[in-house]
Each structure stands twice: as C-alpha cells, then as structure tokens.
Amino acid sequence: MFRKDSRIAIIGAGITGLTLAYELCRRGLKVELFEAGSVVGGELAVVKVGGEPLERYYHHLFRGDNEIIGLLKELGMSSKLEWGKPSMGFFSDGILYPFSNPVDLVRFGAISISERLRMGLATKRLQRISDYREFEDVKAAEYLPGLVGNEAFEIVWKPLLRAKFGDHWRDISMAWFWGRVHVRFKSRDRLGFREKLAYIRGSFRQITLALEQYVRERGVLVHLSSQVERISVEQNHIKGIRVRGQDLKFDTVIGTVGLPILRGLLGSHTISQDYGAIAYRGALVLLMSLRESVSPYYWTNVGDVDLPFAGLIDHSGFIDASRYGGRHPMYVSNYLDPSHRYFDMTSDELLDEYEPHIKNVFPKFDRSLIEEIWVSADKVAQPVIKAGYQRRIPPYRSTLKGLFVCNTSQIYPEDRGTNYNVRIARECVQEILNS
C-alpha cells in the first residue's frame, strides 16, 4: 500500500487537481499543489459581469452528474444548486429553429417529416441500449446514417460532429456519441419533455474556492503562479519537479495537464505509447457582456458549416440578467485545431470575424450592445475520441515509477465535463493508494 509519509506533488489546480488534493489530504497524505495561474480553478476561472462572478468558459450540470453533486453535498453546498429548464435552439441553412423537446423535433422543418419521426425513434432506441461497449469500435459517421436516416445525419449530426472534432469527424467513436445521448436523456423530466439543468449560484468558482479552503486548512500547500518547468526522472523513477529554477523532491507526481504539456515536462523520458497516441482539439471561447438580450434561447447549436463557430450560449437565458446588473452574458463557443489562426487573434480581431455570422443567427445583435469582451483559449481542451479509443486511454499509473496521470484524456465514453473530472480524480486516488 501507499506510504503515508510519501510527498505528493499535483501539477494543476483546476477541478481535477483540487479534487485529488481533497481526497488525498482526507487520508492524511502530504500534498502540495502547483498552479501556473494566479488563482485556482483552471477552466472554472471567472470574470465579473455586473459585479457578479461568471465563468470564462460556459458551465452547467445535468441531473445525472452524481459525482460533482455528491461533492457539493460533502462540502455543504447543495443549497447553491439552481435547477431550471432552459430552452435550446438549432441554426441550419439560415433558419433558427426551437430544439428543446419532442414537439420541436416534429416541427423541425429542416428535414422531412418522415426523417423527423425516424430521428425521434432512433434516439429513443439508442437510449434503451445500456451498454456502450458494443459501439466502441464503431464509427459514429458510419453508424448514424443507418440509424437516424441520411437526411437527419447530414443536417443535424454531421455538422455537430464537424464542429466538435473538425477533420476527425469521420473517425469519432459511436461510444462517445452514445455517452452524449445518455447524459442528456438522464437530465430530462419524467415525460422526457425538457432537459433539467443546474447552475451553481455565485458561479462554479464557489466549488473551487471551497475545495481550496478545505485543503489549505488540512495542511496542503497551494503554490500559485508556480508553473512546473520539468518533471525530474532518474532510472525510471520520479525524483520531483522543477519550479522557478528550483528542484523540489517528491516521491509521487500527479499530472492533471494535457498530454502534450505533460510530454514536454518529461523531455526525453517516455512513459508509454498510450500517452502519445491521442490528438487534441483546442477550445476558444469569446464571452461578451451585452446590454440587451439578442437570443430567444439559452443554448443554440450551429448546424451551418459556413459559420465559423460551433455554438452560441446566452447565459441570461438560464440565469436571469438581474443577477448580472441587467447585463446579458453571451458565449461564442468554438473547437479548433491547436494551430488555427484564431488562437493568435486579439478579441477585436476575433469579433471582426464573428460579428456578421452572429448577426446571421441573431439579427438583433449589434456591436454597440457590447460592454465588455473576454477571450479564453485552451489548446489541449478536447481529446479526439476515435473509434477504438478504449485501447488508447492512458492508465492513471504510468510506466515511470511515481508518476500518475489524471486528465480529460481518461474521460470516456462521456464528453468532458466537471462531473467526470471529479470521477477520474477519485479513481486515480484509489490507484495511487493501491500502488
């Protein structure tokens, strides 16, 4: 079993790193957290809109997110959960459609009535399949046309696969698609009519602040503005890390950063082929504080391939604008190859690219409505979940003694999300304790 006097370093103080520290310090282990940023939270970092904190990256919870809902309960924060049934939209071929419930699907004029009915029955059939493993070596792009029909696939699912995974869309695992469908159906009400989603009052940063306070009070050292420069290895054993030019000794190192970053920290030391076989898509999110609402929906998926972004999220369509001093926060969501030129643009340059297309979806949008704007980027945000991904998932325990990996590449078959960050952190802790 794991020695209680071992010194553990965690690289990254996002929700995964904080949950790791929380679970380890509860067991009396010596833990230090190293975070490159000036605050904890990672992608749960916030800005202020109308004096109220709001995530730089959009967030909500589903009804089946039991891991993070349970963690909130452990921290005495259950009362901060706010549940609602926000509406959804879908933009296709220049038309904005409501897309929240079965009635909307029946009225969805972008595809024929027979295809609408087939699509509804197909998703119900997929919902009844309880074991995703039969889909693990199946490509969604090859399976879905036969399930939902060619027309529905071309109009709805193919554009969404392309928006998420770009040129990799043909190879995406049907198991991942199954995970997307199941998490959404679990979140619907008893009649299956509307999705029920939750937000944390005061922003998701409330949970990272609570975790930070908890671990600090139990002796965990949290080093902010402390970017790890190297992981030290001797004869296949972890010796520690280098921070600010100083070598620090640790028996165990847990990396929560993306695999490309982790490989860079290890230099010439290799850990296994598994850690190099996964491609990533970057996340680029533009957040605007608007004086007026321009969207009739909380979430609008973009099914038009000519538009240069994947979705538009009007946060005030879920949480009332009065919370934000009457401002209406809107996110423009995008998944791109890490080398895409958009990552090198200023906020004004990016808005120049997006503005006419946002107006195409929401004609009420005008640049004069913008009070503030923020751009956030993560080039290693989304692992590309190809068919057969189950054979490429990196193990928590690496081939280097003392090095553990816990990051989004191990979230499977579901899409990435805070709930699953908590789950993999807890699984990784069990692996560490059993090592």
GUNUMI-248752 format. One record per atom (N, C-alpha, C, CB): residue in one letter; y, z, x. Coordinates in steps of 0.2 Angstrom, whole numbers, plus 5000, padded with zeros to 4 digits. Glycine has a CB too. Example, Ala and Ser with C-alpha at 12.3 -4.5 7.8 and 13.67 -1.06 7.14 Angstrom:
2
A497250395066;A497850395062;A498450395066;A497850455057;S498950355064;S499550365068;S500050395064;S499750295070;
***
This chain:
435
M499450005004;M500050005000;M500650005004;M500050064995;F501249995001;F501849985005;F502150055007;F502449955000;R502350055014;R502550115017;R503250135014;R502650115024;K503250205012;K503950225009;K504450225013;K503850295006;D504350235020;D504950235025;D505150165027;D504650275031;S504850115024;S505050045026;S505750035024;S504549995023;R506149995029;R506849975027;R506849905024;R507249985033;I507149895018;I507149835015;I507849805014;I506849845008;A507949745016;A508549705015;A508449655010;A508749675022;I508949655005;I508949605000;I509549555001;I508949634993;I509349495002;I509949445003;I510149414996;I509649385007;G510749434994;G510949404987;G511049464982;G510549354985;A511649474979;A511649524974;A511849504968;A512249574977;G511549444966;G511549424959;G511149464955;G511349344959;I510949444949;I510549474944;I509849494947;I510449444937;T509549444951;T508949454954;T508949504959;T508649384957;G509449494964;G509449544969;G509549614967;G509949524974;L510049624962;L510149694959;L509549724955;L510749684954;T509149674952;T508549704948;T508049724953;T508249654944;L507949684959;L507549704964;L507749774967;L507549654970;A508349784968;A508649844971;A508449904966;A509349844973;Y508649894960;Y508549934954;Y507749964954;Y508749914947;E507349914954;E506649934954;E506349964960;E506249864952;L506549944966;L506349974972;L506650044973;L506549934978;C507250054972;C507550124973;C507250174968;C508350114972;R507050154962;R506750194957;R506150224960;R506650164951;R505850184965;R505150204968;R505250244974;R504750144969;G505950264976;G506050294982;G506150264988;G505650354982;L506150194988;L506150154994;L506850144997;L505850084993;K506950135003;K507550125006;K507850055006;K507550145014;V508350035003;V508549975001;V509249965003;V508449954994;E509449905006;E510149885007;E510249815004;E510349885015;L510749795001;L510949734998;L511449705002;L511149744990;F511449635003;F511949595007;F512149545003;F511649575014;E512749545001;E513049494997;E513649455000;E513349524990;A513649385000;A514149345004;A514849355000;A513949275004;G514849364993;G515449364990;G515749434990;G515249344982;S516349444987;S516749504987;S516549554982;S517449494987;V516149524977;V515849564971;V515149544970;V516249554965;V514749594967;V514049574965;V514049534959;V513649644963;G513549504957;G513449464951;G513249394952;G514049464948;G513449364957;G513249294958;G513449244953;G512449284958;E513049214949;E513249164944;E513549204937;E512749124942;L513449274938;L513749314932;L514449334934;L513349374931;A514749314939;A515449324941;A515949304935;A515649294948;V516549334935;V516949324929;V517649304931;V516949384925;V518049274927;V518749264927;V519049304921;V518949194927;K519649314921;K520049344915;K520349284910;K520549394917;V520149294904;V520449244899;V520749294894;V519949194896;G521449284893;G521749334889;G521649404890;G521549314882;G521549424896;G521449494898;G520749514898;G521849534894;E520249474895;E519549484894;E519149454899;E519349474887;P518649484902;P518249454907;P517749404904;P517749504911;L517649344907;L517249294904;L516849264910;L517649244900;E516249244909;E515849214915;E516049154917;E515049214912;R516049134923;R516249074926;R515749024924;R516349074933;Y515149044923;Y514548994920;Y514349024913;Y513948994925;Y514248984909;Y514149004902;Y513449044901;Y514148944897;H513449094897;H512849134896;H512749154889;H512849194901;H512149154887;H511949194881;H511249214881;H512049144874;L510949254877;L510249274876;L509949244870;L510249344877;F509249234871;F508849214865;F508449274862;F508349164867;R508249274856;R507849334853;R507249354857;R507649314846;G506949304861;G506349324864;G506449344872;G505949264864;D507049354873;D507249374880;D507149444881;D507949354882;N506449464881;N506249534881;N506449574887;N505549544879;E506349534893;E506449574900;E507149594900;E506349524905;I507649554899;I508349574900;I508549624894;I508849514901;I508349614888;I508449654883;I508249724884;I508249624876;G507549724887;G507249794889;G507649824894;G506549784891;L507949784899;L508349814905;L508949844902;L508449764910;L509249814897;L509849834894;L509749904891;L510149784889;K509149904887;K508949974884;K508850024889;K508349964880;E508550014895;E508450064900;E509150084903;E508050034906;L509650044903;L510250064906;L510750094900;L510650004909;G510450104894;G510850124889;G511450084886;G511150194891;M511250014887;M511749964885;M511549924879;M511849924891;S511049944875;S510849904869;S511449894864;S510249934866;S511849934864;S512449934859;S512949874860;S512749994858;K512849854867;K513349804869;K513149734867;K513449804876;L512549724864;L512249664862;L512549644855;L511549664862;E512849584855;E513149554849;E512749494847;E513949534850;W512449494841;W512049444839;W512449394834;W511449464836;G512249334834;G512649284830;G512149224829;G513349264832;K512449174825;K512049114823;K512549054824;K511749114816;P512749044830;P513248994831;P513048924830;P513548994839;S513448874829;S513248804827;S513148764833;S513748774822;M512748714832;M512648664838;M512848594835;M511948664840;G513048554840;G513148484839;G512848434844;G513948464839;F512848374842;F512548324847;F512948254846;F511748304845;F513148234852;F513548174853;F513148114855;F514148184857;S513148064851;S512748004853;S513147944850;S512048004850;D513147894855;D513447824853;D514147834850;D512947784849;G514547874852;G515247884850;G515347924843;G515547814848;I514747954841;I514747994835;I514548064836;I514347964829;L514948114833;L514748184834;L514348214828;L515348234835;Y513748234829;Y513348254823;Y513248324823;Y512648214823;P513148364817;P512948434817;P512248434819;P513048464810;F511948484823;F511248484825;F511048554826;F511248444832;S511148594820;S510948664821;S510248684817;S511448704818;N510048644812;N509548664808;N509148604805;N509748704802;P508548614802;P508148554799;P508548504795;P507548584796;V509048534791;V509448494786;V509848444790;V509948534782;D510148464796;D510548424800;D510148374803;D510848464806;L509448384805;L509048334808;L508848284802;L508348364810;V508748304796;V508648254791;V509248204790;V508548284784;R509848234791;R510448194790;R510648154797;R511048234788;F510348164802;F510448134809;F510448064809;F510048174814;G510948024808;G510947954807;G510947914813;G511647934804;A510847944819;A510747904825;A510047874825;A510847954831;I509547904822;I508947874821;I508647864814;I508447924825;S508147824813;S507947804806;S507647874803;S507447754806;I507647864796;I507447924793;I506647944794;I507447914785;S506247894795;S505547904797;S505447934804;S505147834797;E505947914808;E505947944815;E506148024815;E506347904820;R506648034810;R506848104810;R506348144807;R507448104805;L505948124802;L505448164799;L504848174805;L505148134793;R504748114808;R504248124814;R504448174819;R504048054817;M505048174821;M505348214826;M505248284824;M506048204828;G505448304817;G505348374815;G504648394815;G505648374808;L504148354813;L503448374813;L503248384820;L503048314809;A503448334824;A503248344831;A503448404834;A503448284835;T504048424833;T504248494836;T503848554833;T505048504835;K503748544827;K503348594824;K502648604827;K503248584816;R502348544828;R501648534831;R501648564838;R501448464831;L502248554842;L502248574849;L502348654848;L502848544852;Q502648674843;Q502748754843;Q502148784842;Q503248764837;R501648754838;R500948784837;R500548784843;R500648754831;I500748744848;I500248744854;I500448804859;I500348684859;S500048854859;S500248924863;S500148924870;S499848974860;D499748874873;D499548874880;D499848814883;D498848874881;Y500348824887;Y500748764891;Y500348734896;Y501348794894;R499748764898;R499348744904;R499148674903;R498848784906;E498948654897;E498748584895;E499248534897;E498548574888;F499848554898;F500448504899;F500648504907;F501048524895;E500348544911;E500548554917;E500548484922;E500148604921;D500048444921;D500048384925;D500248324921;D499348374927;V500648334915;V500848284911;V501648274912;V500648304903;K501848214912;K502548194912;K502848194905;K502648134916;A503348234904;A503748234898;A503948164895;A504348274898;A504148124900;A504348054898;A503848004896;A504748024904;E503148024898;E502647984896;E502348014889;E502047984901;Y502348074888;Y502048104883;Y502448104876;Y501848184884;L503148114877;L503548124872;L503648064867;L504248144874;P503648004870;P503747944865;P503147944860;P503747884869;G502547964862;G502047954858;G502048014853;G501347964861;L502348074854;L502448124850;L502948124845;L502548194854;V503548104847;V504148104843;V504348034841;V504748134846;G504047984844;G504247914842;G504747884848;G504647914836;N504747824849;N505147794854;N505847794853;N504947724855;E506047784847;E506747794845;E507047864846;E506847774837;A506747914844;A506947984844;A506947994852;A506548034841;F506447974856;F506447994863;F507047954866;F505847964866;E507147894865;E507747854868;E508447884866;E507647784866;I508547904860;I509147934858;I509248004859;I509247914850;V508748044859;V508848114860;V508648144866;V508548154854;W507948134867;W507648174873;W507748144880;W506948184872;K507748074880;K507848044887;K508548064889;K507747974886;P509048054885;P509748074888;P509748144890;P510248054883;L509448184887;L509448254889;L509048274895;L509248304883;L508548234896;L508148244902;L508548214908;L507448204902;R508848154907;R509348124912;R509948174914;R509548054910;A510248204909;A510748244910;A510548304915;A511048264904;K510048334913;K509748394917;K509548374924;K509248424913;F509148314925;F508748304931;F508948244934;F508048304929;G509448204931;G509648144935;G509048094936;G509948154941;D509048064942;D508548014943;D507748034943;D508647984950;H507748104943;H507048134942;H506748134935;H507048204945;W507148114930;W506948124923;W506248104922;W507448094919;R506048044925;R505348014923;R504748064925;R505247954926;D504848104930;D504348144933;D504348224930;D504448144940;I504748234926;I504848304924;I504248334920;I505448324919;S504048394921;S503348414918;S503448424910;S503248484921;M502948404907;M502948424900;M502848494898;M502348384896;A502648534903;A502548604903;A503248634902;A502148644908;W503748614906;W504448634906;W504748624899;W504848604912;F504648564897;F504848544890;F504548584885;F504748464888;W503948604885;W503648654881;W504048714881;W502848664882;G504148744887;G504548804888;G505248804884;G504648824895;R505548744885;R506248744881;R506148744874;R506548674883;V505648714871;V505548714864;V505348784861;V504948664862;H504948814865;H504648884863;H505148934863;H504048904867;V505648934868;V506148984868;V506648984863;V506448984875;R506748914861;R507248904855;R506948924848;R507448834855;F506248904847;F505948924841;F505848994840;F505248884841;K505749034846;K505649104845;K506349134843;K505449134852;S506949104844;S507549134843;S507749114836;S508049104848;R507449074832;R507649054825;R507449114820;R507248994823;D507849114815;D507649164810;D507049144806;D508249164804;R506849194802;R506149194799;R506049124795;R506049244794;L506549094793;L506449024789;L506448964794;L506949024784;G506548984800;G506648934805;G507248894805;G506048884805;F507748924801;F508348884799;F508948884805;F508648904793;R509048934808;R509648944813;R509348984819;R510248964810;E509648964824;E509549004830;E509949064830;E509648964837;K509649124833;K510049184833;K510049194841;K509649244830;L510749204843;L510849214850;L511249274851;L511249154853;A511249304857;A511649364859;A512149354864;A511149424860;Y512649394864;Y513149394870;Y513249474871;Y513849364868;I513349484878;I513549554880;I514249564879;I513249564887;R514449614875;R515149624874;R515449654881;R515249684869;G516049614883;G516349634889;G516049584895;G516149704891;S515649534893;S515349484897;S514749514901;S515849474903;F514349464903;F513649484906;F513849524913;F513249424908;R514449524915;R514549564921;R514449634920;R515249554923;Q514449664913;Q514349734912;Q513649754915;Q514349744904;I513149704914;I512449724917;I512449734924;I511949674914;T512849684928;T512849684935;T513149754937;T513149624938;L513749764934;L514149824936;L513649894935;L514749834932;A513349894929;A512849954928;A512349954933;A512549944921;L512049894935;L511549894940;L511749924947;L511149834941;E512349894948;E512749914955;E512849994955;E513349874956;Q513050014950;Q513250084949;Q512550124950;Q513550104943;Y512050104947;Y511450144947;Y511150144954;Y510950104942;V511150084957;V510850084964;V511250124969;V510650014966;R511850114969;R512350154973;R512250224973;R513050134972;E512150254966;E512050324965;E511450344968;E512150334958;R510950304969;R510250324972;R510150304979;R509750294967;G510750294982;G510750284990;G510650214992;G510150324992;V510650164988;V510650094990;V511350074993;V510450044984;L511350044999;L511950025002;L512049955000;L511850025010;V512649944997;V512849874995;V513349844999;V513049874987;H513249795003;H513649765008;H513949705005;H513349755015;L514649705003;L514949645000;L515349605006;L515449674995;S515449545004;S515749505009;S515349505016;S516549525011;S514749505015;S514249515021;S513749455021;S513949585021;Q513949395023;Q513449335022;Q512949345028;Q513849275023;V512349335026;V511749345031;V511749275035;V511149355027;E511749275041;E511849215046;E511149195048;E512249235051;R510649245048;R510049225051;R509549275049;R510049215059;I508949255048;I508349305047;I507949305054;I507849285041;S507849355057;S507549365064;S506849365063;S507849425067;V506449325067;V505749325067;V505449325074;V505549265063;E504949365075;E504649375081;E503849375080;E504849435086;Q503549325083;Q502749315082;Q502549325075;Q502449375087;N502849285071;N502649285064;N502849345060;N501949265063;H503249395063;H503449455059;H504149455059;H503149515063;I504449475053;I505149485052;I505349545055;I505249495044;K505949535059;K506249595063;K506849615060;K506349565070;G507149575055;G507849595052;G508249535051;G508149645057;I508949545051;I509349495049;I510049505053;I509549505041;R510349445054;R511049455057;R511549445052;R511049395063;V512049485053;V512649485048;V513249505052;V512549545043;R513749455052;R514349465056;R514249465063;R514749525053;G513749435066;G513549435073;G513149495075;G514249425077;Q513049535071;Q512649595072;Q511949595070;Q513049655070;D511449605074;D510749605072;D510549675069;D510349595078;L510249675063;L510049735060;L509349735059;L510449745053;K509049785060;K508249795060;K508049815053;K508049845065;F507549775050;F507249785044;F506549765044;F507649745038;D506149805041;D505449795040;D505249735035;D505049855039;T505649735030;T505549685025;T506149655023;T505249725018;V506149585022;V506749555019;V506549515013;V507049505025;I506949515008;I506849485002;I507449435001;I506749524996;G507249365001;G507749315000;G507849294992;G507649255004;T508449304989;T508449284982;T508949214982;T508849334978;V509149194988;V509549124988;V509049064987;V509949124995;G509349014986;G508948944985;G508548934991;G509448894983;L508048894990;L507548874996;L507948845002;L506948834993;P508348795000;P508648765006;P509148805010;P509148705003;I509448855007;I509848905010;I509348955015;I510248955006;L508748975011;L508349015015;L508048985021;L507749035010;R507848915020;R507548875026;R508148875032;R507348805024;G508748875030;G509248875035;G509348935039;G509948855032;L509248995035;L509249055038;L508649075043;L509249115033;L508149035042;L507549045046;L507548995052;L506849035042;G507948945052;G507948905058;G507348865059;G508148945064;S507048875065;S506448835067;S505848865064;S506448835074;H505848925061;H505248965059;H505148935052;H505449035058;T504448915051;T504248885045;T503848935041;T503848825046;I503848935034;I503548985030;I502948955027;I503949015026;S502948895024;S502448855021;S502648795018;S502048905016;Q502248745017;Q502448685014;Q502748695007;Q501848635014;D502548745004;D502748764997;D503548764997;D502448824994;Y503848795002;Y504548815002;Y504948755004;Y504648865007;G504648695005;G505048635006;G504948575002;G504948615013;A504448584997;A504248534993;A504648524986;A503548534991;I505148564985;I505548564979;I506248534980;I505548634976;A506448484975;A507148464975;A507548504971;A507148384973;Y508148504972;Y508648544968;Y509148494965;Y508948594972;R509448514959;R510048494956;R510548544956;R509848464948;G511148524957;G511748564958;G512048574951;G512248544963;A512348634950;A512748644943;A513448644945;A512448714940;L513848614941;L514548604942;L514848624935;L514848534944;V515248674934;V515548694928;V516248704928;V515248764926;L516648664924;L517348674923;L517448714917;L517648604923;L517848764918;L518048814912;L518748804911;L517848884914;M518948794905;M519648794903;M519848844897;M519848724900;S520448874898;S520648914893;S521148874889;S521048984896;L521048864882;L521448824878;L521848864873;L520948774874;R522348834871;R522748864866;R522548854859;R523548844866;E522148804858;E521848794851;E521148774852;E522248734848;S520748784847;S520048754847;S520048684845;S519648794842;V519648644849;V519548574848;V518848554846;V519748534854;S518448604845;S517748584844;S517548624837;S517248604849;P517148594833;P516848624827;P516248664829;P516748574822;Y515948654835;Y515348684837;Y515348734843;Y514748634838;Y514848774843;Y514848824849;Y514548774855;Y514348884848;W514048744854;W513648704859;W513648634857;W513048734861;T513848584861;T513748514860;T513348484865;T514448484859;N512748464864;N512448424869;N512648344869;N511648424868;V512748314875;V512948254875;V512348204877;V513448244881;G512248164872;G511648114872;G511948044874;G511348114866;D512548034876;D512847974878;D512847964885;D513547964875;V512447924888;V512347914895;V513047894899;V511847874897;D513547864895;D514147844898;D514647904899;D514447794893;L514447954897;L514948014898;L514748054904;L514948064892;P515148074908;P515048104915;P514848174915;P515548084919;F514648204909;F514448274909;F513848284904;F515048324907;A513548344904;A512948354900;A513148394894;A512448394904;G513648434894;G513748474888;G514448504887;G513248524887;L514648514881;L515248554880;L515148614876;L515848504876;I515348674879;I515248734876;I515948774874;I514848784881;D516048774868;D516648814865;D516448884864;D516948774859;H516648924869;H516448994868;H516649034862;H516649034875;S517249014860;S517549044854;S517249014848;S518349024853;G516748974848;G516348954843;G515749004842;G516048884844;F515649054846;F515249104846;F515549174846;F514749104852;I515949184850;I516349254851;I517049234849;I516349284858;D517349274844;D518049254841;D518549254846;D518149304836;A519049204846;A519549194850;A520049254851;A519949134849;S520049294846;S520449354846;S520249404852;S520449394840;R519649404854;R519349434860;R519749414866;R518649434860;Y519949354866;Y520249324872;Y521049314871;Y519949264874;G521349354867;G522049344866;G522249284863;G522449354873;G521749254858;G521949194855;G521749134859;G522649194853;R521549144865;R521349084869;R520649054867;R521349094876;H520448994868;H519848964866;H519548944873;H519948904861;P519048974876;P518748954882;P518248904881;P518349014885;M518348844884;M517848794884;M517548774891;M518148734881;Y516848764891;Y516548744897;Y516348674897;Y515948794898;V516448644902;V516148574903;V515548584908;V516648524906;S514948564906;S514348584910;S514048514913;S513748614905;N513848524919;N513548464922;N513048484927;N514148424926;Y512548444928;Y512048454933;Y512048384937;Y511248464930;L512048394944;L512148334948;L511748344954;L512948324949;D511648284958;D511348294964;D511848324969;D511148214967;P511548364973;P512048404978;P512548364982;P511648444982;S512348304983;S512848264987;S513348224982;S512448214991;H513348234976;H513848204971;H514548214973;H513648224964;R514948164972;R515648164974;R516048214970;R515948094974;Y515848234964;Y516148284960;Y516248354963;Y515848284953;F515748364968;F515748434971;F516348434976;F515148444974;D516648384978;D517148384983;D517848374980;D517048324988;M517848374973;M518548364969;M518848434968;M518348324963;T519548424968;T519948484965;T519848484958;T520648474967;S520048544955;S520048554947;S520448494944;S520248624945;D521048474947;D521448424943;D521048354944;D522148424947;E520748344950;E520448284950;E519848274946;E520148274958;L519448334945;L518848334940;L519148324933;L518448394941;L519648354931;L519948344925;L520148274923;L520548394924;D520448244928;D520648174928;D519948134926;D520948144934;E519448144929;E518848114927;E518548124920;E518248124932;Y518648194918;Y518348214912;Y518748204906;Y518148284912;E519448204907;E519848204901;E519748154896;E520548204903;P519748084897;P519648034892;P518948044888;P519647964895;H518448074892;H517748074889;H517748134884;H517248084894;I518148194886;I518148244882;I518548224875;I518548304885;K519048184876;K519448164870;K518948114866;K520048124872;N518448084869;N518048044865;N517548084861;N517648004870;V517348144863;V516948184859;V517348224854;V516548234864;F517948254857;F518348294853;F519048264853;F518348374855;P519248224848;P519948194848;P520548234848;P519948144842;K520448304846;K520948344846;K521148374853;K520848404842;F520748364858;F520848384865;F521448354868;F520148374869;D521848394871;D522448364875;D522548404881;D523048364870;R522748374886;R522848414892;R523348474891;R523048364898;S523848454887;S524348504886;S524148574883;S524948474881;L523548574880;L523248634877;L522948684883;L522648614872;I522848654889;I522548694894;I523048744897;I522248654900;E522848814897;E523248864900;E523048874907;E523248924896;E522448884908;E522148894915;E521448854915;E522048964916;I521248844922;I520648804923;I520348834929;I520848724924;W519648834929;W519248854935;W518648804935;W519048934933;V518448794942;V517848754943;V517348804947;V518048694947;S516748804945;S516248834949;S515648794951;S515948894945;A515348794957;A514848754959;A514348794962;A515148704963;D513748774961;D513148794964;D512648734966;D512748854960;K512648714972;K512248654974;K511448664974;K512448634981;V511248724973;V510548744973;V510348784967;V510248774979;A510648754961;A510548794955;A509948784951;A511148774950;Q509648724951;Q509148704946;Q508548664950;Q509348654941;P508048704951;P507448664954;P507248614949;P506848714955;V506948554952;V506748504948;V505948514947;V506848434952;I505848524940;I505148544938;I504748484937;I505248594932;K504448454942;K504048394941;K503348414938;K504048354947;A503048364935;A502348374933;A501948394939;A502048304930;G501448444938;G501048474944;G501448524948;G500848424949;Y502048554945;Y502448604948;Y502048664950;Y503048614944;Q501548684945;Q501248744946;Q500848744953;Q500648744941;R500748694956;R500448694963;R501048694969;R500048624964;R501648694967;R502148694972;R502548754971;R502648634971;I502448804966;I502848864965;I502748904972;I502648904959;P503248924975;P503248964981;P502949034979;P503848974985;P502549064983;P502249134982;P502849184984;P501649144986;Y502849244980;Y503349294982;Y503249314989;Y503249354977;R502549324992;R502449344998;R502349285003;R501849384999;S502749275008;S502749215012;S502249225017;S503449205015;T502149165021;T501749175027;T501949205033;T501549105029;L502649225033;L502949275038;L502849345036;L503649255039;K502549385040;K502449455038;K503049485037;K501949485043;G503249515031;G503849555029;G504349515026;G504149575036;L504249445025;L504749405021;L504449395014;L504849345025;F504849405009;F504749395002;F505249344999;F504649454998;V505049304995;V505549254992;V505549274984;V505349184993;C506149274981;C506149284974;C506849244971;C506249364972;N506649184969;N507249144966;N507049104961;N507549104972;T507549064959;T507449024952;T506848974953;T508048984951;S506648954959;S506048914960;S505448934957;S505948894967;Q505349004956;Q504749034953;Q504849044946;Q504649104957;I505349024943;I505349024935;I505048964932;I506149034933;Y504448984929;Y504048924926;Y503648954921;Y503648894932;P503548924915;P503748854914;P504448854910;P503248814909;E504748904909;E505348904906;E505948884910;E505548984904;D506448864907;D507148844910;D507448904913;D507648814905;R507848894918;R508148954922;R508548994917;R508548934928;G508649064918;G509049104914;G508949174916;G508849094906;T509449214914;T509449284917;T508849324915;T510149324914;N508549314909;N507949344907;N507449334912;N507749324900;Y507349274915;Y506749264919;Y506949284926;Y506649184919;N507549294928;N507749324934;N507549394935;N508549314935;V507649424929;V507349494929;V506649494929;V507549534922;R506249454926;R505549444926;R505249434933;R505249394921;I505549384936;I505249374943;I505449434948;I505549304946;A505949464947;A506149524951;A505649574951;A506849544950;R505449584944;R504949644943;R504249614946;R504849654936;E504049554945;E503449534948;E503449534956;E503349454946;C503949514959;C504049524966;C503949594968;C504749494968;V504249644965;V504249714967;V503449734967;V504649754962;Q503149714962;Q502349734962;Q502049694968;Q502049704955;E502249634969;E501849604975;E502049644982;E502149534976;I502649664982;I502849704988;I502549764989;I503649714988;L502449804983;L502149874983;L501349864985;L502249904976;N501049804983;N500349794984;N500249764991;N500049754979;S500749754995;S500649715001;S500449765007;S501349685004;
***
